[in-house]
Amino acid sequence: MLIGEVSKRSGVSARMLRHYESLGLVRPSGRTGSGYREYSAQDIRRIFHIESLRSLGLSLREIGRALDDPGFTPSALVDDLIRQTRERIAAETELLTRLRRIDAADPTGWEDVLQVVALLQALGSQSADARQRAALSSVDRVPVEALVEAALGETEPNVAGALRWALARSGDDAPALLANGLGSPVAAVRGRAVQALAEMPHGAATAHLRDALTDPDVGVRGHAALALGTRGVAEAVPTLIDMIVAGRNDTDAADALSELAGGTAKADQIAGRLVDRLADGTMEAPARRRLTQALAGLPGETASHALVKLSDDEDRAVALTAAYLLQLRDTG
């Protein structure tokens, strides 16, 4: 079969077939009387083998080794190709993400494009100061998706605070994007998502904070409960009481319970829950003292009656605390 027919059937150009021949990859088995290259069926099979290996990303040099070296094993080469492909996909994905974010910023000219690129690069800088300045400059200039990604990955407190500030002013899409962080397998990421949601206006953010009350991590649940307490969401009460018992941000949790108390009816309900926990005979003394102190911030008869009873408690520290708190209530 002559080179033109081989090219037509294989889809490989005649020029490329000549290049393969120059590299020694394919050698036509014969020549016609006029000196034209003539390819055998075996030559054509080799051409198809070359094209198959090229489709895997092998170089022509590697293909030559694979086809001609009997001792050549593919495993190491394939592993290397897998690594290279993953790196290439990651780089292309990063580029695609950057381009989408620039497009989402709706630039009107190249100056706008360059400004967005500069801010995106600064958000990923090794310098915390540079990241903080970028966060404070990003409102309405960087797509909210980029701010969310930066906030979920930020570990430096000042930068994280600046990113939360920017997100709180970035529009209605931020809560839903931050909620995706609540599905992270990393508790620290979920915690950062909750802290950012806590600084969002009410509405969608509150709904996502409610979902975080069932998080398996106590720290994440605590952040959500404190935020919900300031928003008057009663579902936070059990978690806030658990925080007081455990001594985790117990002062903040007690303050949140006071804010939740509102009217007398709510205060009596919360005080009743605290009294029920105090009745647990297995509870350690420090936890009982913290629960007693929490009663001080609650108005109403239930809290007052509980403090009167606790002023005679067997634990002297609990009794003295309750008596002192009653004295303060009477003075008030």
C-alpha positions, 0 to 999 in steps of 0.5 A: 500500500502506497503512502497516500492510501496509508494516510487516507486509511489511518488518518495520519498525514503523509508528512507525519508518516515521513517524520515517523520514518525519519525517527525510525518508528515506522520503516516501509517494508518495501519499495515499488519499481518507481521507488515509492514507499510501500507499506505492508499490513504489519507496517500499518498495524504499527502505525495504529499502535503509534497513534494509540500510544500518542493518544495516551500522551506518550512522546515519540521517543517513549513510543519507540521504546515501548514498541522496540524494547522487549524489557520495557515495562509500562507501569512506571511510565503510566504512573508518571503519565497519570501524575502529569495529567493530574497536574495539567488538569489542576492547572487548567482547572485553576485557570478556568476558575480564575477566568470565570471569576474575572468574567463574573466581575463583569469588567468593562475594560482591561484596567478592570481585568488587571485590577481583579487579577491583582486582587485575586492574586493578593487574596492568595498571597503568602503575606497576611498583610497583603491578604488583609488589604485585598479583603478590605478592597474586594467588596463589589470588585471581586466575585463573592465565590473568591471571597468565600473560598478565601474565608474558608481557607484563612487561618490568620484571625485578622485576615479572616475578620476582614474577609467576613466583613467583606462577605457580609457586604457582598450580596445575597449569594454569600450565605448559600456559598458559605453553606457549602463549607458546612459540608466539608470533612474538615471541622475547622473549615465548617467552623469558619463557615459558621463564623462567616454566616454569623456576621451575615444579615438574618434570613438565609444565613439563619437557616444555615446556622440552624443546620449547623446545630447538628454538626458533629463537632462541638466547636462548630455547634457552639459557634452556631448556637452563640450566633443564633442566641443573638438572633433569638432562635430558641433551638440554640438553648440546649447547645448553649446549656451544654456549653455552660456545663462543659465550660466552653465559652460558658460566659458567652453562652450565658449571655446568649441565654439572657438575650434569648430570655426576652419576656418572662415566659421564655425566661421561665422556660430557659430557667426550667432547663437549667434547673433540670440540668442542676438536678443531675446528681452526677454533675461535677461541682464546677458545672453546677456553679456555672449553671447557677451563675447562668440563672443570674441573667434570667428574669422571672420567678423560676430563676429566683426560686431556683436561686433561693433553693440553691442558696442552701445547696450542699456545695458551699460554693454553689450556695454562696454563689446563689446567695450572692446572686439573690442579693444582687437581684434584690438590690436591683 
